[in-house]
Amino acid sequence: MLRYGEKLDLDKNLWDAIVTYMNDDIREDVHFDLAPCSEEEFLDEYVKRDPEFEKLLHEEFGIEMDV
């Protein structure tokens, strides 16, 4: 995962901001299926279930998911 072209290490403030944009039902389903897991693993799975979220991550946070 990259942010502005550099490897991203999610900190708590950034993670909390990202979570506010997530669909509650999808977020809860991913949590139920994966927890405990890293934020990156969670986000990878979330984007699989809500592909449009990848565009939001890029537009709002400058985050590019690994391909």
mmJSON file of the N, C-alpha and C atoms, coordinates in Angstrom:
{"data_MODEL":{"atom_site":{
"group_PDB":["ATOM","ATOM","ATOM","ATOM","ATOM","ATOM","ATOM","ATOM","ATOM","ATOM","ATOM","ATOM","ATOM","ATOM","ATOM","ATOM","ATOM","ATOM","ATOM","ATOM","ATOM","ATOM","ATOM","ATOM","ATOM","ATOM","ATOM","ATOM","ATOM","ATOM","ATOM","ATOM","ATOM","ATOM","ATOM","ATOM","ATOM","ATOM","ATOM","ATOM","ATOM","ATOM","ATOM","ATOM","ATOM","ATOM","ATOM","ATOM","ATOM","ATOM","ATOM","ATOM","ATOM","ATOM","ATOM","ATOM","ATOM","ATOM","ATOM","ATOM","ATOM","ATOM","ATOM","ATOM","ATOM","ATOM","ATOM","ATOM","ATOM","ATOM","ATOM","ATOM","ATOM","ATOM","ATOM","ATOM","ATOM","ATOM","ATOM","ATOM","ATOM","ATOM","ATOM","ATOM","ATOM","ATOM","ATOM","ATOM","ATOM","ATOM","ATOM","ATOM","ATOM","ATOM","ATOM","ATOM","ATOM","ATOM","ATOM","ATOM","ATOM","ATOM","ATOM","ATOM","ATOM","ATOM","ATOM","ATOM","ATOM","ATOM","ATOM","ATOM","ATOM","ATOM","ATOM","ATOM","ATOM","ATOM","ATOM","ATOM","ATOM","ATOM","ATOM","ATOM","ATOM","ATOM","ATOM","ATOM","ATOM","ATOM","ATOM","ATOM","ATOM","ATOM","ATOM","ATOM","ATOM","ATOM","ATOM","ATOM","ATOM","ATOM","ATOM","ATOM","ATOM","ATOM","ATOM","ATOM","ATOM","ATOM","ATOM","ATOM","ATOM","ATOM","ATOM","ATOM","ATOM","ATOM","ATOM","ATOM","ATOM","ATOM","ATOM","ATOM","ATOM","ATOM","ATOM","ATOM","ATOM","ATOM","ATOM","ATOM","ATOM","ATOM","ATOM","ATOM","ATOM","ATOM","ATOM","ATOM","ATOM","ATOM","ATOM","ATOM","ATOM","ATOM","ATOM","ATOM","ATOM","ATOM","ATOM","ATOM","ATOM","ATOM","ATOM","ATOM","ATOM","ATOM","ATOM","ATOM","ATOM"],
"id":[1,2,3,4,5,6,7,8,9,10,11,12,13,14,15,16,17,18,19,20,21,22,23,24,25,26,27,28,29,30,31,32,33,34,35,36,37,38,39,40,41,42,43,44,45,46,47,48,49,50,51,52,53,54,55,56,57,58,59,60,61,62,63,64,65,66,67,68,69,70,71,72,73,74,75,76,77,78,79,80,81,82,83,84,85,86,87,88,89,90,91,92,93,94,95,96,97,98,99,100,101,102,103,104,105,106,107,108,109,110,111,112,113,114,115,116,117,118,119,120,121,122,123,124,125,126,127,128,129,130,131,132,133,134,135,136,137,138,139,140,141,142,143,144,145,146,147,148,149,150,151,152,153,154,155,156,157,158,159,160,161,162,163,164,165,166,167,168,169,170,171,172,173,174,175,176,177,178,179,180,181,182,183,184,185,186,187,188,189,190,191,192,193,194,195,196,197,198,199,200,201],
"type_symbol":["N","C","C","N","C","C","N","C","C","N","C","C","N","C","C","N","C","C","N","C","C","N","C","C","N","C","C","N","C","C","N","C","C","N","C","C","N","C","C","N","C","C","N","C","C","N","C","C","N","C","C","N","C","C","N","C","C","N","C","C","N","C","C","N","C","C","N","C","C","N","C","C","N","C","C","N","C","C","N","C","C","N","C","C","N","C","C","N","C","C","N","C","C","N","C","C","N","C","C","N","C","C","N","C","C","N","C","C","N","C","C","N","C","C","N","C","C","N","C","C","N","C","C","N","C","C","N","C","C","N","C","C","N","C","C","N","C","C","N","C","C","N","C","C","N","C","C","N","C","C","N","C","C","N","C","C","N","C","C","N","C","C","N","C","C","N","C","C","N","C","C","N","C","C","N","C","C","N","C","C","N","C","C","N","C","C","N","C","C","N","C","C","N","C","C","N","C","C","N","C","C"],
"label_atom_id":["N","CA","C","N","CA","C","N","CA","C","N","CA","C","N","CA","C","N","CA","C","N","CA","C","N","CA","C","N","CA","C","N","CA","C","N","CA","C","N","CA","C","N","CA","C","N","CA","C","N","CA","C","N","CA","C","N","CA","C","N","CA","C","N","CA","C","N","CA","C","N","CA","C","N","CA","C","N","CA","C","N","CA","C","N","CA","C","N","CA","C","N","CA","C","N","CA","C","N","CA","C","N","CA","C","N","CA","C","N","CA","C","N","CA","C","N","CA","C","N","CA","C","N","CA","C","N","CA","C","N","CA","C","N","CA","C","N","CA","C","N","CA","C","N","CA","C","N","CA","C","N","CA","C","N","CA","C","N","CA","C","N","CA","C","N","CA","C","N","CA","C","N","CA","C","N","CA","C","N","CA","C","N","CA","C","N","CA","C","N","CA","C","N","CA","C","N","CA","C","N","CA","C","N","CA","C","N","CA","C","N","CA","C","N","CA","C","N","CA","C","N","CA","C","N","CA","C","N","CA","C","N","CA","C"],
"label_alt_id":[null,null,null,null,null,null,null,null,null,null,null,null,null,null,null,null,null,null,null,null,null,null,null,null,null,null,null,null,null,null,null,null,null,null,null,null,null,null,null,null,null,null,null,null,null,null,null,null,null,null,null,null,null,null,null,null,null,null,null,null,null,null,null,null,null,null,null,null,null,null,null,null,null,null,null,null,null,null,null,null,null,null,null,null,null,null,null,null,null,null,null,null,null,null,null,null,null,null,null,null,null,null,null,null,null,null,null,null,null,null,null,null,null,null,null,null,null,null,null,null,null,null,null,null,null,null,null,null,null,null,null,null,null,null,null,null,null,null,null,null,null,null,null,null,null,null,null,null,null,null,null,null,null,null,null,null,null,null,null,null,null,null,null,null,null,null,null,null,null,null,null,null,null,null,null,null,null,null,null,null,null,null,null,null,null,null,null,null,null,null,null,null,null,null,null,null,null,null,null,null,null],
"label_comp_id":["MET","MET","MET","LEU","LEU","LEU","ARG","ARG","ARG","TYR","TYR","TYR","GLY","GLY","GLY","GLU","GLU","GLU","LYS","LYS","LYS","LEU","LEU","LEU","ASP","ASP","ASP","LEU","LEU","LEU","ASP","ASP","ASP","LYS","LYS","LYS","ASN","ASN","ASN","LEU","LEU","LEU","TRP","TRP","TRP","ASP","ASP","ASP","ALA","ALA","ALA","ILE","ILE","ILE","VAL","VAL","VAL","THR","THR","THR","TYR","TYR","TYR","MET","MET","MET","ASN","ASN","ASN","ASP","ASP","ASP","ASP","ASP","ASP","ILE","ILE","ILE","ARG","ARG","ARG","GLU","GLU","GLU","ASP","ASP","ASP","VAL","VAL","VAL","HIS","HIS","HIS","PHE","PHE","PHE","ASP","ASP","ASP","LEU","LEU","LEU","ALA","ALA","ALA","PRO","PRO","PRO","CYS","CYS","CYS","SER","SER","SER","GLU","GLU","GLU","GLU","GLU","GLU","GLU","GLU","GLU","PHE","PHE","PHE","LEU","LEU","LEU","ASP","ASP","ASP","GLU","GLU","GLU","TYR","TYR","TYR","VAL","VAL","VAL","LYS","LYS","LYS","ARG","ARG","ARG","ASP","ASP","ASP","PRO","PRO","PRO","GLU","GLU","GLU","PHE","PHE","PHE","GLU","GLU","GLU","LYS","LYS","LYS","LEU","LEU","LEU","LEU","LEU","LEU","HIS","HIS","HIS","GLU","GLU","GLU","GLU","GLU","GLU","PHE","PHE","PHE","GLY","GLY","GLY","ILE","ILE","ILE","GLU","GLU","GLU","MET","MET","MET","ASP","ASP","ASP","VAL","VAL","VAL"],
"label_asym_id":["A","A","A","A","A","A","A","A","A","A","A","A","A","A","A","A","A","A","A","A","A","A","A","A","A","A","A","A","A","A","A","A","A","A","A","A","A","A","A","A","A","A","A","A","A","A","A","A","A","A","A","A","A","A","A","A","A","A","A","A","A","A","A","A","A","A","A","A","A","A","A","A","A","A","A","A","A","A","A","A","A","A","A","A","A","A","A","A","A","A","A","A","A","A","A","A","A","A","A","A","A","A","A","A","A","A","A","A","A","A","A","A","A","A","A","A","A","A","A","A","A","A","A","A","A","A","A","A","A","A","A","A","A","A","A","A","A","A","A","A","A","A","A","A","A","A","A","A","A","A","A","A","A","A","A","A","A","A","A","A","A","A","A","A","A","A","A","A","A","A","A","A","A","A","A","A","A","A","A","A","A","A","A","A","A","A","A","A","A","A","A","A","A","A","A","A","A","A","A","A","A"],
"label_entity_id":["1","1","1","1","1","1","1","1","1","1","1","1","1","1","1","1","1","1","1","1","1","1","1","1","1","1","1","1","1","1","1","1","1","1","1","1","1","1","1","1","1","1","1","1","1","1","1","1","1","1","1","1","1","1","1","1","1","1","1","1","1","1","1","1","1","1","1","1","1","1","1","1","1","1","1","1","1","1","1","1","1","1","1","1","1","1","1","1","1","1","1","1","1","1","1","1","1","1","1","1","1","1","1","1","1","1","1","1","1","1","1","1","1","1","1","1","1","1","1","1","1","1","1","1","1","1","1","1","1","1","1","1","1","1","1","1","1","1","1","1","1","1","1","1","1","1","1","1","1","1","1","1","1","1","1","1","1","1","1","1","1","1","1","1","1","1","1","1","1","1","1","1","1","1","1","1","1","1","1","1","1","1","1","1","1","1","1","1","1","1","1","1","1","1","1","1","1","1","1","1","1"],
"label_seq_id":[1,1,1,2,2,2,3,3,3,4,4,4,5,5,5,6,6,6,7,7,7,8,8,8,9,9,9,10,10,10,11,11,11,12,12,12,13,13,13,14,14,14,15,15,15,16,16,16,17,17,17,18,18,18,19,19,19,20,20,20,21,21,21,22,22,22,23,23,23,24,24,24,25,25,25,26,26,26,27,27,27,28,28,28,29,29,29,30,30,30,31,31,31,32,32,32,33,33,33,34,34,34,35,35,35,36,36,36,37,37,37,38,38,38,39,39,39,40,40,40,41,41,41,42,42,42,43,43,43,44,44,44,45,45,45,46,46,46,47,47,47,48,48,48,49,49,49,50,50,50,51,51,51,52,52,52,53,53,53,54,54,54,55,55,55,56,56,56,57,57,57,58,58,58,59,59,59,60,60,60,61,61,61,62,62,62,63,63,63,64,64,64,65,65,65,66,66,66,67,67,67],
"pdbx_PDB_ins_code":[null,null,null,null,null,null,null,null,null,null,null,null,null,null,null,null,null,null,null,null,null,null,null,null,null,null,null,null,null,null,null,null,null,null,null,null,null,null,null,null,null,null,null,null,null,null,null,null,null,null,null,null,null,null,null,null,null,null,null,null,null,null,null,null,null,null,null,null,null,null,null,null,null,null,null,null,null,null,null,null,null,null,null,null,null,null,null,null,null,null,null,null,null,null,null,null,null,null,null,null,null,null,null,null,null,null,null,null,null,null,null,null,null,null,null,null,null,null,null,null,null,null,null,null,null,null,null,null,null,null,null,null,null,null,null,null,null,null,null,null,null,null,null,null,null,null,null,null,null,null,null,null,null,null,null,null,null,null,null,null,null,null,null,null,null,null,null,null,null,null,null,null,null,null,null,null,null,null,null,null,null,null,null,null,null,null,null,null,null,null,null,null,null,null,null,null,null,null,null,null,null],
"Cartn_x":[0.848,0.0,0.904,0.582,1.383,0.544,1.213,0.573,1.521,1.042,1.864,3.155,3.041,4.163,5.134,4.897,5.791,5.037,5.769,5.144,4.419,3.228,2.38,2.37,2.617,2.382,1.214,0.075,-1.124,-0.943,-1.158,-1.173,-2.632,-2.834,-4.182,-5.053,-4.524,-5.325,-5.792,-4.896,-5.266,-6.277,-6.034,-6.956,-8.348,-8.414,-9.702,-10.433,-9.704,-10.315,-10.853,-10.094,-10.524,-11.792,-11.815,-12.952,-14.251,-14.2,-15.427,-16.095,-15.348,-15.901,-16.456,-16.191,-16.6,-18.091,-18.648,-20.007,-20.026,-20.921,-20.946,-21.154,-22.061,-22.345,-21.144,-20.506,-19.332,-18.207,-17.989,-16.925,-17.132,-18.352,-18.641,-18.468,-18.868,-18.687,-17.208,-16.413,-14.974,-14.372,-14.755,-14.252,-14.605,-15.843,-16.282,-15.468,-15.191,-14.492,-12.982,-12.355,-10.891,-10.245,-10.921,-10.269,-9.812,-8.652,-7.695,-6.851,-6.55,-5.723,-5.126,-4.196,-3.602,-4.574,-4.351,-5.177,-5.054,-3.857,-3.654,-4.441,-4.404,-5.185,-6.684,-7.11,-8.509,-8.898,-8.078,-8.377,-8.372,-7.445,-7.416,-8.742,-9.209,-10.463,-11.651,-11.629,-12.732,-12.875,-11.757,-11.786,-12.268,-11.965,-12.49,-14.017,-14.566,-16.024,-16.7,-15.947,-16.467,-15.438,-15.36,-14.311,-14.271,-15.393,-15.419,-14.635,-14.444,-13.725,-12.277,-11.724,-10.338,-10.202,-11.191,-11.187,-11.243,-12.084,-12.178,-10.852,-10.202,-8.907,-7.903,-7.921,-6.981,-7.342,-8.613,-9.036,-8.955,-9.339,-9.391,-8.081,-7.328,-6.155,-4.856,-4.916,-3.714,-3.163,-4.027,-3.598,-3.832,-2.809,-2.904,-2.725,-3.675,-3.595,-2.58,-1.893,-0.962,-1.737,-1.15,-1.798,-1.201],
"Cartn_y":[-1.156,0.0,1.233,2.182,3.398,4.63,5.645,6.947,7.983,8.71,9.712,9.087,7.837,7.157,6.481,6.562,5.942,4.892,3.876,2.815,3.431,2.962,3.512,2.609,3.204,2.555,3.306,2.641,3.292,3.613,4.873,5.214,5.3,5.396,5.362,6.496,7.7,8.828,8.634,8.173,7.934,6.794,5.725,4.591,5.02,5.792,6.26,7.103,7.92,8.741,7.863,6.87,5.966,5.223,4.74,3.945,4.745,6.045,6.852,6.838,6.539,6.483,5.104,4.102,2.73,2.513,1.611,1.153,0.283,0.587,-0.124,-1.623,-2.017,-3.446,-4.198,-3.62,-4.269,-4.323,-3.212,-3.162,-4.22,-4.361,-5.349,-6.772,-7.019,-8.355,-8.714,-7.754,-7.999,-8.254,-7.451,-7.64,-9.037,-9.455,-10.769,-11.887,-11.732,-12.777,-12.81,-11.646,-11.585,-11.331,-10.633,-10.215,-11.414,-11.37,-10.258,-10.293,-9.095,-8.958,-7.554,-7.324,-5.987,-5.055,-3.772,-2.796,-2.992,-3.31,-3.509,-4.727,-5.82,-7.002,-6.67,-5.925,-5.538,-4.696,-3.713,-2.818,-3.553,-4.477,-5.292,-6.033,-6.662,-7.415,-6.482,-5.35,-4.39,-3.94,-3.632,-3.161,-4.272,-5.513,-6.624,-6.646,-6.306,-6.337,-5.047,-3.969,-2.661,-2.003,-2.457,-1.986,-0.465,0.212,1.667,2.378,1.705,2.3,2.588,1.823,2.06,3.452,3.862,5.21,6.276,6.067,7.007,7.12,5.976,5.997,6.851,6.732,7.5,8.992,9.294,10.695,11.442,10.79,11.462,11.4,10.315,10.085,9.897,9.867,9.649,8.238,7.278,5.906,5.078,4.336,3.401,1.994,1.139,-0.251,-0.983,-1.978,-2.811,-3.622,-3.751,-4.521,-5.902],
"Cartn_z":[0.0,0.0,0.0,-0.869,-0.99,-0.679,-0.178,0.006,-0.556,-1.551,-2.247,-2.76,-3.243,-3.859,-2.914,-1.598,-0.624,0.185,0.658,1.459,2.651,2.862,3.913,5.138,6.29,7.57,8.207,8.291,8.833,10.309,10.673,12.094,12.555,13.849,14.407,13.88,13.771,13.301,11.865,10.996,9.609,9.533,10.266,10.263,10.726,11.803,12.316,11.273,10.53,9.48,8.349,7.939,6.868,7.278,8.495,8.979,8.913,9.117,9.09,7.72,6.674,5.323,4.962,5.775,5.449,5.684,4.884,5.08,6.336,7.259,8.546,8.388,7.512,7.349,6.787,5.768,5.182,6.207,6.899,7.912,8.985,9.466,10.495,9.976,8.726,8.136,8.013,7.548,7.416,8.793,9.76,11.128,11.646,11.432,11.896,11.237,9.935,9.179,9.421,9.675,9.703,11.058,11.93,13.172,13.978,14.564,14.532,13.257,12.759,11.562,11.563,10.647,10.532,9.804,9.935,9.224,7.717,7.249,5.814,5.314,6.061,5.682,5.668,6.671,6.769,5.554,5.235,4.127,2.789,2.615,1.388,1.216,2.28,2.203,2.029,2.704,2.581,1.129,0.489,-0.903,-1.846,-1.534,-2.34,-2.29,-1.137,-0.96,-1.393,-1.438,-1.853,-2.771,-4.034,-4.942,-5.145,-5.03,-5.187,-4.082,-2.967,-1.844,-2.198,-3.121,-3.55,-4.169,-4.936,-5.537,-4.44,-3.438,-2.327,-1.585,-1.352,-0.664,-1.423,-2.739,-3.549,-3.547,-3.74,-3.836,-2.502,-1.423,-0.114,0.659,0.476,1.318,0.539,-0.791,-1.593,-1.462,-1.111,-0.883,-2.139,-2.528,-3.64,-3.09,-3.406,-2.968,-3.822,-3.24,-4.005,-5.02,-6.182,-7.248,-7.31],
"occupancy":[1.0,1.0,1.0,1.0,1.0,1.0,1.0,1.0,1.0,1.0,1.0,1.0,1.0,1.0,1.0,1.0,1.0,1.0,1.0,1.0,1.0,1.0,1.0,1.0,1.0,1.0,1.0,1.0,1.0,1.0,1.0,1.0,1.0,1.0,1.0,1.0,1.0,1.0,1.0,1.0,1.0,1.0,1.0,1.0,1.0,1.0,1.0,1.0,1.0,1.0,1.0,1.0,1.0,1.0,1.0,1.0,1.0,1.0,1.0,1.0,1.0,1.0,1.0,1.0,1.0,1.0,1.0,1.0,1.0,1.0,1.0,1.0,1.0,1.0,1.0,1.0,1.0,1.0,1.0,1.0,1.0,1.0,1.0,1.0,1.0,1.0,1.0,1.0,1.0,1.0,1.0,1.0,1.0,1.0,1.0,1.0,1.0,1.0,1.0,1.0,1.0,1.0,1.0,1.0,1.0,1.0,1.0,1.0,1.0,1.0,1.0,1.0,1.0,1.0,1.0,1.0,1.0,1.0,1.0,1.0,1.0,1.0,1.0,1.0,1.0,1.0,1.0,1.0,1.0,1.0,1.0,1.0,1.0,1.0,1.0,1.0,1.0,1.0,1.0,1.0,1.0,1.0,1.0,1.0,1.0,1.0,1.0,1.0,1.0,1.0,1.0,1.0,1.0,1.0,1.0,1.0,1.0,1.0,1.0,1.0,1.0,1.0,1.0,1.0,1.0,1.0,1.0,1.0,1.0,1.0,1.0,1.0,1.0,1.0,1.0,1.0,1.0,1.0,1.0,1.0,1.0,1.0,1.0,1.0,1.0,1.0,1.0,1.0,1.0,1.0,1.0,1.0,1.0,1.0,1.0,1.0,1.0,1.0,1.0,1.0,1.0],
"B_iso_or_equiv":[0.0,0.0,0.0,0.0,0.0,0.0,0.0,0.0,0.0,0.0,0.0,0.0,0.0,0.0,0.0,0.0,0.0,0.0,0.0,0.0,0.0,0.0,0.0,0.0,0.0,0.0,0.0,0.0,0.0,0.0,0.0,0.0,0.0,0.0,0.0,0.0,0.0,0.0,0.0,0.0,0.0,0.0,0.0,0.0,0.0,0.0,0.0,0.0,0.0,0.0,0.0,0.0,0.0,0.0,0.0,0.0,0.0,0.0,0.0,0.0,0.0,0.0,0.0,0.0,0.0,0.0,0.0,0.0,0.0,0.0,0.0,0.0,0.0,0.0,0.0,0.0,0.0,0.0,0.0,0.0,0.0,0.0,0.0,0.0,0.0,0.0,0.0,0.0,0.0,0.0,0.0,0.0,0.0,0.0,0.0,0.0,0.0,0.0,0.0,0.0,0.0,0.0,0.0,0.0,0.0,0.0,0.0,0.0,0.0,0.0,0.0,0.0,0.0,0.0,0.0,0.0,0.0,0.0,0.0,0.0,0.0,0.0,0.0,0.0,0.0,0.0,0.0,0.0,0.0,0.0,0.0,0.0,0.0,0.0,0.0,0.0,0.0,0.0,0.0,0.0,0.0,0.0,0.0,0.0,0.0,0.0,0.0,0.0,0.0,0.0,0.0,0.0,0.0,0.0,0.0,0.0,0.0,0.0,0.0,0.0,0.0,0.0,0.0,0.0,0.0,0.0,0.0,0.0,0.0,0.0,0.0,0.0,0.0,0.0,0.0,0.0,0.0,0.0,0.0,0.0,0.0,0.0,0.0,0.0,0.0,0.0,0.0,0.0,0.0,0.0,0.0,0.0,0.0,0.0,0.0,0.0,0.0,0.0,0.0,0.0,0.0],
"pdbx_formal_charge":[null,null,null,null,null,null,null,null,null,null,null,null,null,null,null,null,null,null,null,null,null,null,null,null,null,null,null,null,null,null,null,null,null,null,null,null,null,null,null,null,null,null,null,null,null,null,null,null,null,null,null,null,null,null,null,null,null,null,null,null,null,null,null,null,null,null,null,null,null,null,null,null,null,null,null,null,null,null,null,null,null,null,null,null,null,null,null,null,null,null,null,null,null,null,null,null,null,null,null,null,null,null,null,null,null,null,null,null,null,null,null,null,null,null,null,null,null,null,null,null,null,null,null,null,null,null,null,null,null,null,null,null,null,null,null,null,null,null,null,null,null,null,null,null,null,null,null,null,null,null,null,null,null,null,null,null,null,null,null,null,null,null,null,null,null,null,null,null,null,null,null,null,null,null,null,null,null,null,null,null,null,null,null,null,null,null,null,null,null,null,null,null,null,null,null,null,null,null,null,null,null],
"auth_seq_id":[1,1,1,2,2,2,3,3,3,4,4,4,5,5,5,6,6,6,7,7,7,8,8,8,9,9,9,10,10,10,11,11,11,12,12,12,13,13,13,14,14,14,15,15,15,16,16,16,17,17,17,18,18,18,19,19,19,20,20,20,21,21,21,22,22,22,23,23,23,24,24,24,25,25,25,26,26,26,27,27,27,28,28,28,29,29,29,30,30,30,31,31,31,32,32,32,33,33,33,34,34,34,35,35,35,36,36,36,37,37,37,38,38,38,39,39,39,40,40,40,41,41,41,42,42,42,43,43,43,44,44,44,45,45,45,46,46,46,47,47,47,48,48,48,49,49,49,50,50,50,51,51,51,52,52,52,53,53,53,54,54,54,55,55,55,56,56,56,57,57,57,58,58,58,59,59,59,60,60,60,61,61,61,62,62,62,63,63,63,64,64,64,65,65,65,66,66,66,67,67,67],
"auth_comp_id":["MET","MET","MET","LEU","LEU","LEU","ARG","ARG","ARG","TYR","TYR","TYR","GLY","GLY","GLY","GLU","GLU","GLU","LYS","LYS","LYS","LEU","LEU","LEU","ASP","ASP","ASP","LEU","LEU","LEU","ASP","ASP","ASP","LYS","LYS","LYS","ASN","ASN","ASN","LEU","LEU","LEU","TRP","TRP","TRP","ASP","ASP","ASP","ALA","ALA","ALA","ILE","ILE","ILE","VAL","VAL","VAL","THR","THR","THR","TYR","TYR","TYR","MET","MET","MET","ASN","ASN","ASN","ASP","ASP","ASP","ASP","ASP","ASP","ILE","ILE","ILE","ARG","ARG","ARG","GLU","GLU","GLU","ASP","ASP","ASP","VAL","VAL","VAL","HIS","HIS","HIS","PHE","PHE","PHE","ASP","ASP","ASP","LEU","LEU","LEU","ALA","ALA","ALA","PRO","PRO","PRO","CYS","CYS","CYS","SER","SER","SER","GLU","GLU","GLU","GLU","GLU","GLU","GLU","GLU","GLU","PHE","PHE","PHE","LEU","LEU","LEU","ASP","ASP","ASP","GLU","GLU","GLU","TYR","TYR","TYR","VAL","VAL","VAL","LYS","LYS","LYS","ARG","ARG","ARG","ASP","ASP","ASP","PRO","PRO","PRO","GLU","GLU","GLU","PHE","PHE","PHE","GLU","GLU","GLU","LYS","LYS","LYS","LEU","LEU","LEU","LEU","LEU","LEU","HIS","HIS","HIS","GLU","GLU","GLU","GLU","GLU","GLU","PHE","PHE","PHE","GLY","GLY","GLY","ILE","ILE","ILE","GLU","GLU","GLU","MET","MET","MET","ASP","ASP","ASP","VAL","VAL","VAL"],
"auth_asym_id":["A","A","A","A","A","A","A","A","A","A","A","A","A","A","A","A","A","A","A","A","A","A","A","A","A","A","A","A","A","A","A","A","A","A","A","A","A","A","A","A","A","A","A","A","A","A","A","A","A","A","A","A","A","A","A","A","A","A","A","A","A","A","A","A","A","A","A","A","A","A","A","A","A","A","A","A","A","A","A","A","A","A","A","A","A","A","A","A","A","A","A","A","A","A","A","A","A","A","A","A","A","A","A","A","A","A","A","A","A","A","A","A","A","A","A","A","A","A","A","A","A","A","A","A","A","A","A","A","A","A","A","A","A","A","A","A","A","A","A","A","A","A","A","A","A","A","A","A","A","A","A","A","A","A","A","A","A","A","A","A","A","A","A","A","A","A","A","A","A","A","A","A","A","A","A","A","A","A","A","A","A","A","A","A","A","A","A","A","A","A","A","A","A","A","A","A","A","A","A","A","A"],
"auth_atom_id":["N","CA","C","N","CA","C","N","CA","C","N","CA","C","N","CA","C","N","CA","C","N","CA","C","N","CA","C","N","CA","C","N","CA","C","N","CA","C","N","CA","C","N","CA","C","N","CA","C","N","CA","C","N","CA","C","N","CA","C","N","CA","C","N","CA","C","N","CA","C","N","CA","C","N","CA","C","N","CA","C","N","CA","C","N","CA","C","N","CA","C","N","CA","C","N","CA","C","N","CA","C","N","CA","C","N","CA","C","N","CA","C","N","CA","C","N","CA","C","N","CA","C","N","CA","C","N","CA","C","N","CA","C","N","CA","C","N","CA","C","N","CA","C","N","CA","C","N","CA","C","N","CA","C","N","CA","C","N","CA","C","N","CA","C","N","CA","C","N","CA","C","N","CA","C","N","CA","C","N","CA","C","N","CA","C","N","CA","C","N","CA","C","N","CA","C","N","CA","C","N","CA","C","N","CA","C","N","CA","C","N","CA","C","N","CA","C","N","CA","C","N","CA","C","N","CA","C","N","CA","C","N","CA","C"],
"pdbx_PDB_model_num":[1,1,1,1,1,1,1,1,1,1,1,1,1,1,1,1,1,1,1,1,1,1,1,1,1,1,1,1,1,1,1,1,1,1,1,1,1,1,1,1,1,1,1,1,1,1,1,1,1,1,1,1,1,1,1,1,1,1,1,1,1,1,1,1,1,1,1,1,1,1,1,1,1,1,1,1,1,1,1,1,1,1,1,1,1,1,1,1,1,1,1,1,1,1,1,1,1,1,1,1,1,1,1,1,1,1,1,1,1,1,1,1,1,1,1,1,1,1,1,1,1,1,1,1,1,1,1,1,1,1,1,1,1,1,1,1,1,1,1,1,1,1,1,1,1,1,1,1,1,1,1,1,1,1,1,1,1,1,1,1,1,1,1,1,1,1,1,1,1,1,1,1,1,1,1,1,1,1,1,1,1,1,1,1,1,1,1,1,1,1,1,1,1,1,1,1,1,1,1,1,1]
}}}
